[in-house]
Amino acid sequence: MMDISIVGTGYVGLVSAAGFAEKGHNVVCVDVDEDKVELINNKKSPIYEEGLGEILSVVCDRNLKATTDLESAVNSTEVTFICVGTPSGDDGVVDLRYIRGVSADLGKILSKKDSYHVIVVKSTVIPGSTEDVVIPLVEKNSKKKASSDFGVAMNPEFLREGAAVEDFANPDRIVIGALDQKSGDMVEQIYFDFTAPVLRTNVKTAEMIKYTANSLLATKISFINEIGNMCKEMGIDVYDVAKGVGMDHRISPSFLRAGPGFGGSCFPKDVSALVYKANKIGIKPILLESVLKVNSMQPLRVFELVKEKYGPLEGVQISVLGLAFKPGTDDMRYSPAISIINSLVSSGAKIMAYDPQAIENAKKIFGDSIEFASSAEKALKDSSLALILTDWEEFKNIDYSVMKEKRVFDTRKIVKTDLLPDDVEYEGLSW
Ligand SMILES: NC(=O)c1ccc[n+]([C@@H]2O[C@H](COP(=O)([O-])OP(=O)(O)OC[C@H]3O[C@@H](n4cnc5c(N)ncnc54)[C@H](O)[C@@H]3O)[C@@H](O)[C@H]2O)c1
């Protein structure tokens, strides 16, 4: 078993920490956010992910602790994973300020640490960042040399929010991009108990694998959304089309569910970052630019269809069911619900919103421009339209007949229409 420190206790850092601790490693989590650290040490998860609370309640008594003290965490461990955020900056460029900060701090700490230490970048960083940003900062601040004095690897994370615990424990593959054999071997040792195949690459390739995977998945979503928009106009159900297409083993049915567009903390920022990088190196990323454009238009498409079918919207109460960018998470980052709701509010609609997990995060975004209900049924009462934006299971079969005007507009094809009362009018986004 190994002693591991993990910097950043967000979706990736905390889930990785819990997963490694569950496997028996001794894990120290580090975050600058004192509230998060306190919550974790009290066995509570600062984020919603199924199963995470249960794991923390076991490992926090055993082999996982959290601290704000990076130095003590590094000194008591042999490997440090960097899991801080890499948000989008201007024009989509990846903002590496947190990566830079941690790298400089790690350098200062390593300057005083005698034993060999490996730094593993798990955050998603554009190819070249580990070698051109992380390593120089650690070397400058430690006065030590990468490879000979300390190890470096890049180990991208592929977990999906909403299924993060399950994905971390059962990945399709483990990619380890190492600067040298010893660094890569140390990281591979951490994963000794995982059944997934391990792919060893150089550092840059590991970074690029992550961007390529996310860009391809985002492309599938924009592709099916464009097809879905055509299907709607032709009276065809895109979900039947996707089923027929996805049965082809070369294509697979995954990521072919049409909807209001992709969101979350990864796809929008990662595709934008790759587009930015491509332009910088003289490659015109025509396909990926279109993927982003289709995605930015899709929430508008939802709004236009709602306005066309149910407008004028002035004074109309709309129940928005689902705010998170996908089910199983409380994450609102880049959720298509944000621009759809803002457009509806601008048109004078009164929004009564409900989400099983994301209301607290949504309140920070919408303030008092919309109202929130504590259950789907309460949100539906007195409304003239139910607008489903996230495919939470519980929206499949609720009592839509409590509405003032019984009308449902479903962007995710989640409602079980065979169970809907006859007097409920049902319409889909792309069927
Ligand atoms: N969220 C996902 O589904 C997902 C999946 C795969 C990869 N990633 C990538 O993983 C990285 C982290 O994403 P996330 O969603 O977990 O981010 P997050 O925003 O949820 O968490 C980042 C955490 O880092 C902490 N932090 C910032 N600076 C720090 C510092 N100097 N020291 C200690 N802690 C610090 C923040 O307080 C925060 O808790 C990003 O690069 C992201 O692209 C995310």
The ligand as a Gaussian input file, in Angstrom:
#p B3LYP/6-31G(d) Opt

LIG

0 1
 N      -15.543000      16.977000     -12.962000
 C      -15.340000      15.984000     -13.804000
 O      -16.240000      15.234000     -14.164000
 C      -13.950000      15.727000     -14.347000
 C      -13.674000      14.519000     -15.001000
 C      -12.384000      14.291000     -15.476000
 C      -11.410000      15.272000     -15.337000
 N      -11.724000      16.455000     -14.728000
 C      -10.664000      17.454000     -14.576000
 O      -10.188000      17.346000     -13.240000
 C       -9.796000      18.645000     -12.741000
 C      -10.572000      18.965000     -11.482000
 O      -11.948000      19.031000     -11.818000
 P      -13.074000      19.066000     -10.681000
 O      -14.387000      19.053000     -11.393000
 O      -12.770000      18.028000      -9.675000
 O      -12.780000      20.518000     -10.068000
 P      -13.480000      21.245000      -8.826000
 O      -13.596000      22.657000      -9.207000
 O      -14.707000      20.484000      -8.424000
 O      -12.419000      21.077000      -7.657000
 C      -11.173000      21.681000      -7.657000
 C      -10.737000      21.806000      -6.210000
 O       -9.394000      22.280000      -6.163000
 C       -9.263000      23.140000      -5.034000
 N       -8.066000      23.956000      -5.177000
 C       -7.821000      24.995000      -5.998000
 N       -6.574000      25.475000      -5.815000
 C       -6.014000      24.716000      -4.841000
 C       -4.743000      24.702000      -4.211000
 N       -3.782000      25.566000      -4.531000
 N       -4.525000      23.783000      -3.250000
 C       -5.469000      22.904000      -2.890000
 N       -6.698000      22.866000      -3.474000
 C       -6.961000      23.756000      -4.428000
 C      -10.585000      23.908000      -5.037000
 O      -10.846000      24.512000      -3.788000
 C      -11.564000      22.791000      -5.380000
 O      -12.047000      22.150000      -4.217000
 C      -10.057000      19.609000     -13.907000
 O       -8.888000      19.744000     -14.641000
 C      -11.108000      18.885000     -14.727000
 O      -11.094000      19.273000     -16.079000
 C      -12.956000      16.702000     -14.212000

